[in-house]
């Protein structure tokens, strides 16, 4: 009976651990966001930074590459726990803006996320593949602090949200390196945005 109890306790502990936001990427010194008025029909706003210094973020060093604001419809949200990046970026958001917010188009698409990728497929393409890829993206989401993390955890598929933060380059002493895409028109390896999210709100 004692062995059964111990085994049960271990299982409960494992489920509890998996349910927690077990990443070290928590930074309490990020300033409050000053929101820019944006519509989900707008393209994301990116302001490249030339000399913003890198800073320590948990076990990582983050280098801001650009200020970034996006208003979008949430096409998908995937929680990661076991990959190398999960302690830093627990979620990927697949976001769409402009034509990729329209029900007529989205109803023809099947969208899924896995292994840090976002995929779409359709039996009948009613627009160009470029129009889809240029108005949607898979974004690796790094919460700036516990408050932002809590707000991000509440986001659901089909929500309309605005995200503010920084596109970043990430380094770790174990040689881990991750760099955000700087373009909304690239595809394939390296095309995802890596975002330090300083604020998220419903719109």
TIRO-2110 file (N, C-alpha, C; in Angstrom, 1 decimal):
// TIRO-2110
0.8, -1.2, 0.0, N, 1, A
0.0, 0.0, 0.0, CA, 1, A
0.9, 1.3, 0.0, C, 1, A
2.0, 1.2, 0.8, N, 2, A
2.8, 2.4, 0.8, CA, 2, A
3.4, 2.7, -0.5, C, 2, A
3.8, 1.6, -1.3, N, 3, A
4.4, 1.8, -2.6, CA, 3, A
3.4, 2.4, -3.6, C, 3, A
2.2, 2.0, -3.4, N, 4, A
1.1, 2.5, -4.3, CA, 4, A
0.9, 4.0, -4.0, C, 4, A
0.9, 4.4, -2.7, N, 5, A
0.7, 5.8, -2.3, CA, 5, A
1.9, 6.6, -2.9, C, 5, A
3.1, 6.1, -2.8, N, 6, A
4.2, 6.9, -3.3, CA, 6, A
4.1, 7.1, -4.8, C, 6, A
3.8, 6.0, -5.5, N, 7, A
3.6, 6.1, -6.9, CA, 7, A
2.5, 7.1, -7.3, C, 7, A
1.4, 7.1, -6.6, N, 8, A
0.3, 8.0, -6.8, CA, 8, A
0.8, 9.5, -6.6, C, 8, A
1.6, 9.7, -5.5, N, 9, A
2.1, 11.0, -5.2, CA, 9, A
3.0, 11.5, -6.3, C, 9, A
3.8, 10.6, -6.8, N, 10, A
4.7, 11.0, -7.9, CA, 10, A
3.9, 11.4, -9.2, C, 10, A
2.9, 10.7, -9.5, N, 11, A
2.1, 11.0, -10.7, CA, 11, A
1.4, 12.3, -10.5, C, 11, A
0.8, 12.5, -9.3, N, 12, A
0.2, 13.8, -9.0, CA, 12, A
1.2, 15.0, -9.1, C, 12, A
2.4, 14.8, -8.6, N, 13, A
3.4, 15.8, -8.7, CA, 13, A
3.8, 16.1, -10.1, C, 13, A
3.9, 15.0, -10.9, N, 14, A
4.2, 15.2, -12.3, CA, 14, A
3.2, 16.1, -13.0, C, 14, A
1.9, 15.8, -12.8, N, 15, A
0.8, 16.5, -13.5, CA, 15, A
0.8, 18.0, -13.0, C, 15, A
1.1, 18.2, -11.7, N, 16, A
1.2, 19.5, -11.2, CA, 16, A
2.3, 20.3, -11.8, C, 16, A
3.5, 19.6, -12.0, N, 17, A
4.7, 20.3, -12.6, CA, 17, A
4.4, 20.7, -14.0, C, 17, A
3.7, 19.7, -14.8, N, 18, A
3.4, 20.0, -16.2, CA, 18, A
2.4, 21.2, -16.3, C, 18, A
1.6, 21.3, -15.3, N, 19, A
0.6, 22.4, -15.4, CA, 19, A
1.1, 23.8, -15.0, C, 19, A
2.3, 23.8, -14.5, N, 20, A
2.9, 25.1, -14.1, CA, 20, A
3.6, 25.8, -15.3, C, 20, A
3.8, 27.1, -15.1, N, 21, A
4.6, 27.9, -16.1, CA, 21, A
6.0, 27.8, -15.7, C, 21, A
6.6, 26.6, -16.0, N, 22, A
7.9, 26.3, -15.5, CA, 22, A
9.1, 26.8, -16.4, C, 22, A
9.1, 28.1, -16.6, N, 23, A
10.2, 28.6, -17.3, CA, 23, A
10.9, 29.8, -16.5, C, 23, A
12.1, 30.0, -16.8, N, 24, A
12.9, 31.0, -16.0, CA, 24, A
12.8, 32.4, -16.5, C, 24, A
12.1, 32.6, -17.7, N, 25, A
12.1, 33.9, -18.3, CA, 25, A
11.0, 34.8, -17.7, C, 25, A
11.4, 35.3, -16.5, N, 26, A
10.5, 36.3, -15.9, CA, 26, A
11.4, 37.5, -15.6, C, 26, A
10.9, 38.6, -16.0, N, 27, A
11.7, 39.9, -15.8, CA, 27, A
10.7, 40.9, -15.3, C, 27, A
10.9, 41.4, -14.1, N, 28, A
10.0, 42.3, -13.5, CA, 28, A
10.2, 43.8, -13.8, C, 28, A
11.3, 44.1, -14.5, N, 29, A
11.7, 45.5, -14.7, CA, 29, A
11.2, 46.1, -16.1, C, 29, A
10.4, 45.4, -16.9, N, 30, A
9.9, 45.9, -18.1, CA, 30, A
8.9, 47.0, -17.9, C, 30, A
9.1, 48.2, -18.6, N, 31, A
8.2, 49.3, -18.3, CA, 31, A
6.8, 49.0, -18.9, C, 31, A
5.8, 49.7, -18.4, N, 32, A
4.4, 49.6, -18.9, CA, 32, A
4.3, 50.0, -20.3, C, 32, A
3.4, 49.3, -21.1, N, 33, A
3.3, 49.6, -22.5, CA, 33, A
2.4, 50.8, -22.7, C, 33, A
2.9, 51.7, -23.7, N, 34, A
2.1, 52.7, -24.2, CA, 34, A
1.5, 52.2, -25.5, C, 34, A
0.2, 52.0, -25.5, N, 35, A
-0.4, 51.3, -26.7, CA, 35, A
-0.6, 52.2, -27.9, C, 35, A
-0.3, 51.7, -29.1, N, 36, A
-0.6, 52.4, -30.3, CA, 36, A
-1.9, 51.8, -30.8, C, 36, A
-2.8, 52.7, -31.3, N, 37, A
-4.1, 52.3, -31.8, CA, 37, A
-3.9, 51.5, -33.1, C, 37, A
-4.3, 50.2, -33.1, N, 38, A
-4.1, 49.4, -34.3, CA, 38, A
-5.4, 48.6, -34.5, C, 38, A
-5.6, 48.2, -35.8, N, 39, A
-6.7, 47.3, -36.2, CA, 39, A
-6.1, 46.0, -36.7, C, 39, A
-6.9, 44.9, -36.6, N, 40, A
-6.4, 43.6, -37.1, CA, 40, A
-6.3, 43.6, -38.7, C, 40, A
-6.7, 44.7, -39.3, N, 41, A
-6.5, 44.9, -40.7, CA, 41, A
-5.2, 45.5, -41.1, C, 41, A
-4.5, 46.0, -40.0, N, 42, A
-3.2, 46.7, -40.3, CA, 42, A
-2.1, 45.7, -40.3, C, 42, A
-1.0, 46.0, -41.1, N, 43, A
0.2, 45.3, -41.0, CA, 43, A
0.9, 45.5, -39.7, C, 43, A
1.7, 44.5, -39.2, N, 44, A
2.5, 44.8, -37.9, CA, 44, A
3.4, 46.0, -38.1, C, 44, A
3.7, 46.7, -37.0, N, 45, A
4.6, 47.8, -37.0, CA, 45, A
5.9, 47.4, -36.4, C, 45, A
7.0, 47.6, -37.1, N, 46, A
8.3, 47.2, -36.7, CA, 46, A
9.2, 48.4, -36.8, C, 46, A
9.9, 48.7, -35.7, N, 47, A
10.9, 49.8, -35.7, CA, 47, A
12.3, 49.2, -35.3, C, 47, A
13.1, 49.0, -36.3, N, 48, A
14.4, 48.4, -36.1, CA, 48, A
15.3, 49.2, -35.1, C, 48, A
16.0, 48.5, -34.3, N, 49, A
16.9, 49.2, -33.3, CA, 49, A
18.3, 48.9, -33.6, C, 49, A
19.2, 49.9, -33.6, N, 50, A
20.6, 49.7, -33.9, CA, 50, A
21.5, 49.5, -32.7, C, 50, A
21.2, 50.1, -31.6, N, 51, A
22.1, 50.1, -30.5, CA, 51, A
21.5, 49.8, -29.1, C, 51, A
20.3, 49.1, -29.2, N, 52, A
19.7, 48.8, -27.9, CA, 52, A
20.5, 47.7, -27.2, C, 52, A
21.0, 47.9, -26.0, N, 53, A
21.9, 47.0, -25.4, CA, 53, A
21.2, 45.6, -25.0, C, 53, A
22.0, 44.6, -25.0, N, 54, A
21.5, 43.3, -24.6, CA, 54, A
21.3, 43.3, -23.0, C, 54, A
20.5, 42.4, -22.5, N, 55, A
20.3, 42.4, -21.1, CA, 55, A
20.1, 40.9, -20.6, C, 55, A
20.4, 40.7, -19.4, N, 56, A
20.3, 39.3, -18.8, CA, 56, A
18.8, 39.1, -18.5, C, 56, A
18.3, 37.9, -18.9, N, 57, A
16.9, 37.6, -18.7, CA, 57, A
16.9, 36.1, -18.2, C, 57, A
16.8, 36.0, -16.9, N, 58, A
16.9, 34.6, -16.4, CA, 58, A
18.3, 34.1, -16.7, C, 58, A
18.3, 32.9, -17.3, N, 59, A
19.6, 32.3, -17.7, CA, 59, A
20.1, 32.7, -19.0, C, 59, A
19.3, 33.6, -19.7, N, 60, A
19.6, 34.0, -21.1, CA, 60, A
20.1, 35.4, -21.2, C, 60, A
20.6, 35.7, -22.3, N, 61, A
20.9, 37.1, -22.7, CA, 61, A
20.1, 37.5, -23.9, C, 61, A
19.3, 38.5, -23.8, N, 62, A
18.4, 38.9, -24.9, CA, 62, A
18.9, 40.2, -25.5, C, 62, A
19.0, 40.3, -26.8, N, 63, A
19.3, 41.5, -27.5, CA, 63, A
18.1, 42.0, -28.3, C, 63, A
17.5, 43.1, -28.0, N, 64, A
16.4, 43.6, -28.7, CA, 64, A
16.8, 44.1, -30.1, C, 64, A
16.1, 43.6, -31.1, N, 65, A
16.4, 43.9, -32.5, CA, 65, A
15.5, 44.9, -33.1, C, 65, A
14.2, 44.9, -32.6, N, 66, A
13.2, 45.9, -33.1, CA, 66, A
12.1, 46.0, -32.1, C, 66, A
11.5, 47.2, -32.0, N, 67, A
10.2, 47.3, -31.3, CA, 67, A
9.2, 46.7, -32.3, C, 67, A
8.2, 46.1, -31.7, N, 68, A
7.2, 45.3, -32.5, CA, 68, A
5.8, 45.4, -31.9, C, 68, A
4.9, 45.8, -32.8, N, 69, A
3.5, 45.8, -32.4, CA, 69, A
2.7, 45.1, -33.5, C, 69, A
1.8, 44.2, -33.1, N, 70, A
0.9, 43.5, -34.0, CA, 70, A
-0.5, 43.4, -33.4, C, 70, A
-1.5, 43.7, -34.2, N, 71, A
-2.9, 43.4, -33.9, CA, 71, A
-3.3, 42.3, -34.8, C, 71, A
-3.9, 41.3, -34.3, N, 72, A
-4.2, 40.1, -35.1, CA, 72, A
-5.3, 39.2, -34.5, C, 72, A
-5.7, 38.3, -35.3, N, 73, A
-6.6, 37.3, -34.9, CA, 73, A
-5.8, 36.1, -34.6, C, 73, A
-6.1, 35.4, -33.5, N, 74, A
-5.4, 34.2, -33.1, CA, 74, A
-5.8, 33.0, -33.9, C, 74, A
-5.0, 32.5, -34.8, N, 75, A
-5.3, 31.4, -35.6, CA, 75, A
-5.0, 30.1, -34.9, C, 75, A
-4.1, 30.1, -33.9, N, 76, A
-3.8, 28.9, -33.2, CA, 76, A
-2.9, 29.3, -32.0, C, 76, A
-2.9, 28.5, -31.0, N, 77, A
-2.0, 28.7, -29.8, CA, 77, A
-1.6, 27.3, -29.4, C, 77, A
-0.3, 27.1, -29.3, N, 78, A
0.3, 25.8, -28.9, CA, 78, A
1.2, 26.0, -27.7, C, 78, A
1.0, 25.2, -26.7, N, 79, A
1.8, 25.2, -25.5, CA, 79, A
2.9, 24.1, -25.6, C, 79, A
4.1, 24.5, -25.3, N, 80, A
5.3, 23.6, -25.3, CA, 80, A
5.9, 23.5, -23.9, C, 80, A
6.3, 22.3, -23.6, N, 81, A
6.8, 22.0, -22.2, CA, 81, A
8.1, 21.3, -22.3, C, 81, A
8.4, 20.5, -23.3, N, 82, A
9.5, 19.6, -23.2, CA, 82, A
10.7, 19.9, -24.2, C, 82, A
10.5, 20.9, -25.1, N, 83, A
11.6, 21.2, -26.0, CA, 83, A
12.6, 22.2, -25.4, C, 83, A
13.7, 22.4, -26.1, N, 84, A
14.8, 23.3, -25.5, CA, 84, A
14.3, 24.7, -25.2, C, 84, A
13.4, 25.2, -26.0, N, 85, A
13.0, 26.6, -25.9, CA, 85, A
11.9, 26.8, -24.9, C, 85, A
11.3, 25.8, -24.3, N, 86, A
10.0, 25.9, -23.6, CA, 86, A
10.2, 26.7, -22.3, C, 86, A
11.3, 26.6, -21.7, N, 87, A
11.5, 27.4, -20.4, CA, 87, A
11.5, 28.9, -20.7, C, 87, A
11.8, 29.3, -21.9, N, 88, A
11.9, 30.7, -22.3, CA, 88, A
10.6, 31.1, -23.0, C, 88, A
10.2, 30.3, -24.0, N, 89, A
9.0, 30.7, -24.7, CA, 89, A
8.0, 29.5, -24.6, C, 89, A
7.1, 29.6, -23.6, N, 90, A
6.2, 28.5, -23.4, CA, 90, A
5.1, 28.3, -24.5, C, 90, A
4.8, 29.3, -25.2, N, 91, A
3.8, 29.3, -26.3, CA, 91, A
4.3, 29.7, -27.6, C, 91, A
3.7, 29.2, -28.7, N, 92, A
3.7, 29.8, -30.0, CA, 92, A
2.3, 30.2, -30.3, C, 92, A
2.2, 31.4, -30.8, N, 93, A
0.9, 31.9, -31.3, CA, 93, A
1.0, 32.0, -32.8, C, 93, A
0.0, 31.4, -33.5, N, 94, A
-0.1, 31.6, -35.0, CA, 94, A
-1.1, 32.8, -35.1, C, 94, A
-0.7, 33.9, -35.7, N, 95, A
-1.4, 35.1, -35.8, CA, 95, A
-1.7, 35.4, -37.2, C, 95, A
-2.9, 36.0, -37.5, N, 96, A
-3.2, 36.5, -38.8, CA, 96, A
-3.8, 37.9, -38.8, C, 96, A
-3.5, 38.7, -39.8, N, 97, A
-3.9, 40.0, -39.9, CA, 97, A
-4.4, 40.3, -41.4, C, 97, A
-5.0, 41.4, -41.6, N, 98, A
-5.5, 41.7, -42.9, CA, 98, A
-6.4, 40.6, -43.4, C, 98, A
-6.2, 40.1, -44.6, N, 99, A
-7.1, 39.1, -45.2, CA, 99, A
-7.1, 37.8, -44.4, C, 99, A
-6.1, 37.6, -43.5, N, 100, A
-6.1, 36.3, -42.7, CA, 100, A
-6.9, 36.5, -41.4, C, 100, A
-7.8, 37.5, -41.4, N, 101, A
-8.7, 37.6, -40.3, CA, 101, A
-10.2, 37.3, -40.8, C, 101, A
-10.3, 37.1, -42.1, N, 102, A
-11.6, 37.0, -42.7, CA, 102, A
-12.1, 35.5, -42.7, C, 102, A
-13.4, 35.4, -42.2, N, 103, A
-14.0, 34.1, -42.0, CA, 103, A
-14.1, 33.3, -43.3, C, 103, A
-14.4, 34.0, -44.4, N, 104, A
-14.5, 33.4, -45.7, CA, 104, A
-13.3, 32.6, -46.1, C, 104, A
-12.1, 33.3, -45.9, N, 105, A
-10.8, 32.6, -46.2, CA, 105, A
-10.5, 31.6, -45.2, C, 105, A
-10.6, 31.9, -43.9, N, 106, A
-10.2, 31.0, -42.9, CA, 106, A
-11.1, 29.7, -42.9, C, 106, A
-12.3, 29.8, -43.3, N, 107, A
-13.2, 28.6, -43.3, CA, 107, A
-12.7, 27.6, -44.4, C, 107, A
-11.8, 28.0, -45.3, N, 108, A
-11.3, 27.1, -46.3, CA, 108, A
-10.0, 26.5, -45.9, C, 108, A
-9.4, 26.9, -44.8, N, 109, A
-8.1, 26.5, -44.3, CA, 109, A
-8.2, 25.6, -43.1, C, 109, A
-7.3, 24.6, -43.1, N, 110, A
-7.0, 23.8, -41.8, CA, 110, A
-5.7, 24.3, -41.3, C, 110, A
-5.7, 24.7, -40.1, N, 111, A
-4.4, 25.3, -39.5, CA, 111, A
-4.0, 24.5, -38.3, C, 111, A
-2.7, 24.1, -38.2, N, 112, A
-2.2, 23.4, -37.1, CA, 112, A
-0.8, 23.8, -36.8, C, 112, A
-0.4, 23.5, -35.6, N, 113, A
1.0, 23.9, -35.1, CA, 113, A
1.6, 22.7, -34.5, C, 113, A
2.9, 22.5, -34.7, N, 114, A
3.6, 21.4, -34.1, CA, 114, A
5.1, 21.7, -34.3, C, 114, A
5.9, 21.2, -33.3, N, 115, A
7.4, 21.3, -33.4, CA, 115, A
7.8, 22.7, -33.7, C, 115, A
7.1, 23.7, -33.2, N, 116, A
7.5, 25.1, -33.4, CA, 116, A
7.2, 25.6, -34.8, C, 116, A
6.4, 24.9, -35.5, N, 117, A
6.0, 25.3, -36.9, CA, 117, A
4.5, 25.6, -36.9, C, 117, A
4.1, 26.4, -37.8, N, 118, A
2.6, 26.6, -38.1, CA, 118, A
2.4, 26.2, -39.6, C, 118, A
1.4, 25.4, -39.8, N, 119, A
1.1, 24.8, -41.1, CA, 119, A
-0.4, 25.1, -41.5, C, 119, A
-0.6, 25.3, -42.7, N, 120, A
-2.0, 25.4, -43.2, CA, 120, A
-2.2, 24.6, -44.5, C, 120, A
-3.4, 24.1, -44.7, N, 121, A
-3.7, 23.4, -45.9, CA, 121, A
-5.1, 23.7, -46.3, C, 121, A
-5.4, 23.5, -47.6, N, 122, A
-6.7, 23.7, -48.1, CA, 122, A
-7.1, 22.9, -49.3, C, 122, A
-8.3, 22.4, -49.4, N, 123, A
-8.7, 21.6, -50.6, CA, 123, A
-8.9, 22.5, -51.8, C, 123, A
-9.1, 23.8, -51.5, N, 124, A
-9.4, 24.8, -52.6, CA, 124, A
-8.8, 26.1, -52.2, C, 124, A
-7.8, 26.6, -52.9, N, 125, A
-7.1, 27.8, -52.6, CA, 125, A
-7.9, 29.0, -53.3, C, 125, A
-8.4, 29.8, -52.4, N, 126, A
-9.2, 30.9, -53.0, CA, 126, A
-8.4, 32.3, -53.0, C, 126, A
-7.2, 32.2, -52.6, N, 127, A
-6.3, 33.3, -52.7, CA, 127, A
-4.9, 32.8, -53.0, C, 127, A
-3.9, 33.6, -53.0, N, 128, A
-2.6, 33.1, -53.3, CA, 128, A
-1.9, 32.6, -52.0, C, 128, A
-1.0, 31.7, -52.2, N, 129, A
-0.2, 31.3, -51.0, CA, 129, A
0.6, 32.4, -50.4, C, 129, A
1.1, 33.3, -51.2, N, 130, A
1.8, 34.5, -50.8, CA, 130, A
0.9, 35.4, -49.9, C, 130, A
-0.3, 35.5, -50.3, N, 131, A
-1.2, 36.3, -49.5, CA, 131, A
-1.4, 35.8, -48.1, C, 131, A
-1.5, 34.4, -48.0, N, 132, A
-1.6, 33.8, -46.7, CA, 132, A
-0.3, 33.9, -45.9, C, 132, A
0.8, 33.6, -46.5, N, 133, A
2.1, 33.6, -45.8, CA, 133, A
2.5, 35.0, -45.4, C, 133, A
2.1, 36.1, -46.2, N, 134, A
2.5, 37.4, -45.9, CA, 134, A
1.6, 38.1, -44.9, C, 134, A
0.5, 37.4, -44.5, N, 135, A
-0.4, 38.0, -43.6, CA, 135, A
-0.7, 37.1, -42.4, C, 135, A
0.2, 36.2, -42.1, N, 136, A
0.1, 35.3, -41.0, CA, 136, A
1.6, 34.9, -40.6, C, 136, A
1.7, 34.5, -39.4, N, 137, A
3.0, 34.1, -38.9, CA, 137, A
2.9, 33.3, -37.6, C, 137, A
3.9, 32.4, -37.4, N, 138, A
4.0, 31.7, -36.2, CA, 138, A
5.0, 32.5, -35.3, C, 138, A
4.6, 32.8, -34.1, N, 139, A
5.4, 33.7, -33.3, CA, 139, A
5.7, 33.0, -32.0, C, 139, A
7.0, 32.9, -31.6, N, 140, A
7.5, 32.3, -30.4, CA, 140, A
7.3, 33.4, -29.3, C, 140, A
6.6, 33.1, -28.3, N, 141, A
6.1, 34.1, -27.3, CA, 141, A
6.9, 34.0, -26.0, C, 141, A
7.7, 35.0, -25.7, N, 142, A
8.5, 35.1, -24.4, CA, 142, A
7.8, 36.1, -23.5, C, 142, A
7.1, 35.7, -22.4, N, 143, A
6.5, 36.6, -21.5, CA, 143, A
7.6, 37.4, -20.8, C, 143, A
7.4, 38.8, -20.7, N, 144, A
8.4, 39.6, -20.1, CA, 144, A
8.3, 39.5, -18.6, C, 144, A
7.2, 39.2, -18.0, N, 145, A
7.1, 39.1, -16.5, CA, 145, A
5.8, 38.3, -16.2, C, 145, A
5.6, 38.1, -14.9, N, 146, A
4.5, 37.2, -14.5, CA, 146, A
3.1, 37.8, -14.9, C, 146, A
3.0, 39.1, -14.8, N, 147, A
1.7, 39.7, -15.2, CA, 147, A
1.4, 39.4, -16.7, C, 147, A
2.4, 39.7, -17.5, N, 148, A
2.2, 39.4, -19.0, CA, 148, A
1.9, 37.9, -19.2, C, 148, A
2.7, 37.1, -18.5, N, 149, A
2.5, 35.6, -18.6, CA, 149, A
1.1, 35.2, -18.3, C, 149, A
0.5, 35.8, -17.3, N, 150, A
-0.9, 35.5, -16.9, CA, 150, A
-1.9, 35.9, -18.0, C, 150, A
-1.6, 37.1, -18.5, N, 151, A
-2.5, 37.6, -19.6, CA, 151, A
-2.4, 36.7, -20.8, C, 151, A
-1.2, 36.3, -21.2, N, 152, A
-1.0, 35.4, -22.4, CA, 152, A
-1.7, 34.1, -22.2, C, 152, A
-1.7, 33.6, -21.0, N, 153, A
-2.3, 32.3, -20.7, CA, 153, A
-3.8, 32.3, -21.0, C, 153, A
-4.4, 33.5, -20.9, N, 154, A
-5.8, 33.6, -21.1, CA, 154, A
-6.2, 33.7, -22.5, C, 154, A
-5.3, 33.9, -23.4, N, 155, A
-5.6, 34.1, -24.8, CA, 155, A
-6.1, 32.8, -25.4, C, 155, A
-7.2, 32.9, -26.2, N, 156, A
-7.8, 31.7, -26.9, CA, 156, A
-7.8, 31.9, -28.4, C, 156, A
-7.9, 30.7, -29.1, N, 157, A
-8.1, 30.7, -30.5, CA, 157, A
-9.3, 31.6, -30.9, C, 157, A
-9.1, 32.4, -32.0, N, 158, A
-10.0, 33.3, -32.6, CA, 158, A
-10.2, 34.6, -31.8, C, 158, A
-9.5, 34.8, -30.7, N, 159, A
-9.4, 36.1, -30.0, CA, 159, A
-8.8, 37.1, -30.9, C, 159, A
-9.2, 38.4, -30.8, N, 160, A
-8.5, 39.5, -31.4, CA, 160, A
-7.7, 40.2, -30.4, C, 160, A
-6.4, 40.2, -30.6, N, 161, A
-5.5, 40.8, -29.6, CA, 161, A
-4.5, 41.7, -30.2, C, 161, A
-3.9, 42.5, -29.4, N, 162, A
-2.7, 43.3, -29.7, CA, 162, A
-1.6, 42.9, -28.8, C, 162, A
-0.4, 42.7, -29.5, N, 163, A
0.8, 42.4, -28.7, CA, 163, A
1.8, 43.5, -29.0, C, 163, A
2.5, 43.9, -27.9, N, 164, A
3.6, 44.8, -28.0, CA, 164, A
4.8, 44.2, -27.3, C, 164, A
6.0, 44.5, -27.9, N, 165, A
7.2, 44.0, -27.3, CA, 165, A
8.4, 44.2, -28.2, C, 165, A
9.3, 43.3, -28.2, N, 166, A
10.5, 43.4, -29.0, CA, 166, A
10.8, 42.1, -29.7, C, 166, A
11.2, 42.2, -31.0, N, 167, A
11.9, 41.1, -31.6, CA, 167, A
13.3, 41.0, -31.1, C, 167, A
13.7, 39.7, -30.7, N, 168, A
14.9, 39.6, -30.0, CA, 168, A
15.8, 38.5, -30.6, C, 168, A
17.1, 38.6, -30.2, N, 169, A
18.1, 37.6, -30.4, CA, 169, A
18.4, 37.0, -29.0, C, 169, A
18.5, 35.7, -28.9, N, 170, A
18.6, 35.0, -27.7, CA, 170, A
19.9, 34.2, -27.7, C, 170, A
20.7, 34.3, -26.6, N, 171, A
21.9, 33.5, -26.3, CA, 171, A
21.8, 32.9, -24.9, C, 171, A
22.5, 31.7, -24.8, N, 172, A
22.6, 31.0, -23.5, CA, 172, A
24.0, 30.6, -23.4, C, 172, A
24.6, 30.5, -22.2, N, 173, A
25.9, 30.0, -22.0, CA, 173, A
26.2, 28.6, -22.6, C, 173, A
25.2, 27.8, -22.8, N, 174, A
25.4, 26.5, -23.3, CA, 174, A
25.5, 26.5, -24.8, C, 174, A
25.6, 27.7, -25.4, N, 175, A
25.7, 27.9, -26.9, CA, 175, A
24.4, 27.9, -27.6, C, 175, A
23.3, 27.8, -26.9, N, 176, A
22.0, 28.0, -27.5, CA, 176, A
21.8, 29.4, -28.1, C, 176, A
21.3, 29.4, -29.3, N, 177, A
21.2, 30.7, -30.1, CA, 177, A
19.8, 30.7, -30.8, C, 177, A
19.1, 31.8, -30.7, N, 178, A
17.8, 31.9, -31.3, CA, 178, A
17.6, 33.3, -31.8, C, 178, A
17.3, 33.5, -33.0, N, 179, A
17.1, 34.9, -33.5, CA, 179, A
15.8, 35.0, -34.3, C, 179, A
15.2, 36.1, -34.0, N, 180, A
13.9, 36.4, -34.6, CA, 180, A
14.0, 36.7, -36.1, C, 180, A
13.0, 36.3, -36.9, N, 181, A
12.9, 36.9, -38.2, CA, 181, A
12.7, 38.4, -38.1, C, 181, A
13.1, 39.1, -39.1, N, 182, A
12.9, 40.5, -39.2, CA, 182, A
12.0, 40.9, -40.3, C, 182, A
11.3, 39.9, -40.9, N, 183, A
10.4, 40.1, -42.1, CA, 183, A
9.1, 39.4, -41.9, C, 183, A
8.1, 39.9, -42.5, N, 184, A
6.8, 39.2, -42.5, CA, 184, A
6.6, 38.4, -43.8, C, 184, A
7.5, 38.5, -44.7, N, 185, A
7.3, 37.9, -46.0, CA, 185, A
8.2, 36.6, -46.2, C, 185, A
9.0, 36.3, -45.2, N, 186, A
9.9, 35.1, -45.4, CA, 186, A
9.1, 33.9, -45.0, C, 186, A
9.6, 32.7, -45.4, N, 187, A
9.0, 31.5, -45.1, CA, 187, A
10.1, 30.4, -44.8, C, 187, A
9.7, 29.3, -44.2, N, 188, A
10.7, 28.3, -44.0, CA, 188, A
11.5, 28.5, -42.7, C, 188, A
12.6, 27.8, -42.6, N, 189, A
13.5, 27.8, -41.5, CA, 189, A
13.9, 29.3, -41.1, C, 189, A
13.7, 29.7, -39.9, N, 190, A
14.1, 31.0, -39.4, CA, 190, A
13.1, 32.1, -39.7, C, 190, A
11.9, 31.7, -40.2, N, 191, A
10.9, 32.7, -40.6, CA, 191, A
10.0, 33.1, -39.4, C, 191, A
10.1, 32.5, -38.3, N, 192, A
9.3, 32.8, -37.2, CA, 192, A
9.8, 34.0, -36.4, C, 192, A
8.9, 34.8, -35.8, N, 193, A
9.3, 35.8, -34.9, CA, 193, A
9.5, 35.3, -33.5, C, 193, A
10.6, 35.8, -32.9, N, 194, A
10.8, 35.5, -31.5, CA, 194, A
10.6, 36.8, -30.7, C, 194, A
9.5, 36.9, -29.9, N, 195, A
9.0, 38.1, -29.4, CA, 195, A
9.1, 38.1, -27.8, C, 195, A
9.8, 39.1, -27.3, N, 196, A
9.7, 39.4, -25.9, CA, 196, A
8.4, 40.2, -25.7, C, 196, A
7.4, 39.6, -25.2, N, 197, A
6.1, 40.3, -25.1, CA, 197, A
6.0, 41.1, -23.8, C, 197, A
5.9, 42.5, -23.9, N, 198, A
5.8, 43.3, -22.8, CA, 198, A
4.4, 43.7, -22.5, C, 198, A
3.5, 43.4, -23.4, N, 199, A
2.0, 43.7, -23.2, CA, 199, A
1.2, 42.9, -24.2, C, 199, A
0.0, 42.5, -23.7, N, 200, A
-1.0, 41.9, -24.6, CA, 200, A
-2.4, 42.4, -24.1, C, 200, A
-3.3, 42.7, -25.1, N, 201, A
-4.6, 43.1, -24.7, CA, 201, A
-5.6, 42.7, -25.8, C, 201, A
-6.9, 42.6, -25.4, N, 202, A
-7.9, 42.3, -26.3, CA, 202, A
-8.3, 43.6, -27.0, C, 202, A
-8.7, 43.4, -28.3, N, 203, A
-9.1, 44.6, -29.1, CA, 203, A
-10.4, 44.3, -29.8, C, 203, A
END
